Amino acid sequence: MPLSEHEQRLLDQIERALYAEDPKFATTVRSTDLRTHMRRRIIRMVVLFVIGFVMMLVGVIVRVIPVSVIGFGVALLAMLLGANAYKRMNGGPALRTVDGPPRTSRKKQKSKSGGSAKDRLEERWRKRWEERGGSQ
């Protein structure tokens, strides 16, 4: 939803105050790109995945089960976090959306009289959201 003129003026005023107070920080924040941040996160997760995988292999070879289990957990966590960063980098939804209406599925919607209870609830939620001005 676009900002109103008043909100845009307030945002511009806050931005000017930030530049006046701390120009180095403001320049750093402005130059940081979400894609760059997500690429770094993905690289970290790949490294963490390799570390977890090596821990798992070492635990199996040395026959120390707790090391294998911890390595598996680290590799699994790194894989999930890396996949989430990849989705966010490419514009897809993250694993969890915090605000906004629930996303409708791409499947063909059933008629109002048919469909599951979940579909009917999602449709009611979407209508309420749009009535309150939440649509984009």
C-alpha positions as CSV (number, residue, x, y, z in Angstrom):
1,M,0.0,0.0,0.0
2,P,1.5,3.4,-1.0
3,L,2.3,5.9,1.7
4,S,0.1,9.0,2.2
5,E,1.6,12.4,1.5
6,H,1.8,13.1,5.3
7,E,3.6,9.7,5.9
8,Q,6.0,10.3,3.0
9,R,6.9,13.8,4.4
10,L,7.5,12.3,7.9
11,L,9.6,9.6,6.4
12,D,11.7,12.1,4.4
13,Q,12.1,14.2,7.6
14,I,13.3,11.2,9.5
15,E,15.7,10.3,6.7
16,R,17.2,13.9,6.7
17,A,17.5,13.8,10.5
18,L,19.4,10.5,10.3
19,Y,21.8,11.9,7.7
20,A,22.4,15.0,9.8
21,E,23.0,12.9,13.0
22,D,25.1,10.1,11.6
23,P,26.0,10.3,7.9
24,K,28.4,7.3,8.0
25,F,25.7,5.0,9.4
26,A,23.0,6.4,7.0
27,T,25.3,5.8,4.0
28,T,26.0,2.3,5.1
29,V,22.3,1.5,5.6
30,R,21.3,3.0,2.3
31,S,24.0,1.1,0.4
32,T,23.1,-2.3,1.9
33,D,21.0,-4.4,-0.5
34,L,18.8,-7.2,0.7
35,R,20.1,-9.5,-2.0
36,T,23.7,-9.0,-0.8
37,H,22.7,-9.7,2.7
38,M,20.9,-12.9,1.7
39,R,23.8,-14.1,-0.5
40,R,26.1,-13.7,2.5
41,R,23.7,-15.6,4.7
42,I,23.4,-18.4,2.1
43,I,27.2,-18.7,1.9
44,R,27.4,-18.9,5.7
45,M,24.7,-21.6,5.7
46,V,26.6,-23.7,3.1
47,V,29.7,-23.5,5.2
48,L,27.7,-24.5,8.3
49,F,26.1,-27.3,6.4
50,V,29.5,-28.7,5.4
51,I,30.7,-28.4,9.0
52,G,27.7,-30.3,10.2
53,F,28.1,-33.0,7.5
54,V,31.7,-33.5,8.4
55,M,30.8,-33.7,12.1
56,M,28.2,-36.4,11.2
57,L,30.8,-38.4,9.2
58,V,33.5,-38.1,11.9
59,G,30.9,-39.3,14.5
60,V,30.1,-42.3,12.4
61,I,33.7,-43.2,11.7
62,V,34.8,-42.7,15.3
63,R,31.6,-44.3,16.5
64,V,30.6,-41.4,18.8
65,I,26.9,-41.1,18.3
66,P,26.3,-37.7,20.0
67,V,28.7,-36.1,17.6
68,S,26.8,-37.6,14.7
69,V,23.5,-36.5,16.0
70,I,24.8,-32.9,16.7
71,G,26.3,-32.8,13.2
72,F,23.0,-33.9,11.6
73,G,21.2,-31.3,13.5
74,V,23.6,-28.6,12.5
75,A,23.4,-29.6,8.8
76,L,19.6,-29.8,8.9
77,L,19.3,-26.3,10.5
78,A,21.8,-24.8,8.1
79,M,19.9,-26.3,5.2
80,L,16.5,-24.9,6.4
81,L,17.9,-21.4,7.1
82,G,19.7,-21.4,3.7
83,A,16.5,-22.4,1.9
84,N,14.6,-19.6,3.7
85,A,17.3,-17.0,2.7
86,Y,17.2,-18.3,-0.9
87,K,13.4,-17.9,-1.0
88,R,13.6,-14.4,0.5
89,M,16.3,-13.4,-1.9
90,N,14.3,-14.5,-5.0
91,G,11.1,-12.7,-3.8
92,G,9.2,-15.7,-2.6
93,P,7.6,-15.8,0.8
94,A,9.8,-16.8,3.7
95,L,8.9,-19.9,5.8
96,R,6.4,-17.7,7.8
97,T,4.6,-14.5,7.0
98,V,4.0,-12.2,9.9
99,D,1.7,-9.6,8.6
100,G,-0.9,-9.3,5.9
101,P,-3.7,-11.6,4.9
102,P,-3.0,-15.3,4.4
103,R,-1.8,-16.1,1.0
104,T,-4.3,-17.9,-1.2
105,S,-3.2,-21.0,-2.9
106,R,-2.7,-21.1,-6.7
107,K,-5.1,-24.0,-6.9
108,K,-8.5,-23.4,-8.6
109,Q,-10.9,-22.1,-6.0
110,K,-14.0,-24.1,-5.4
111,S,-17.5,-22.7,-5.5
112,K,-18.9,-20.9,-2.4
113,S,-21.2,-23.8,-1.5
114,G,-18.4,-26.4,-1.9
115,G,-14.9,-26.5,-0.6
116,S,-13.3,-27.3,2.7
117,A,-13.8,-25.4,5.9
118,K,-10.3,-24.1,5.6
119,D,-11.0,-22.6,2.2
120,R,-14.2,-20.9,3.4
121,L,-12.3,-19.5,6.4
122,E,-9.5,-18.2,4.2
123,E,-12.1,-16.6,1.9
124,R,-13.8,-14.9,4.8
125,W,-10.5,-13.6,6.2
126,R,-9.5,-12.3,2.8
127,K,-12.8,-10.4,2.4
128,R,-12.5,-8.9,5.9
129,W,-8.9,-7.8,5.2
130,E,-10.0,-6.1,2.0
131,E,-12.9,-4.4,3.7
132,R,-10.6,-2.9,6.2
133,G,-8.3,-1.5,3.5
134,G,-5.6,-4.1,3.7
135,S,-5.5,-4.9,0.0
136,Q,-2.6,-3.7,-2.0
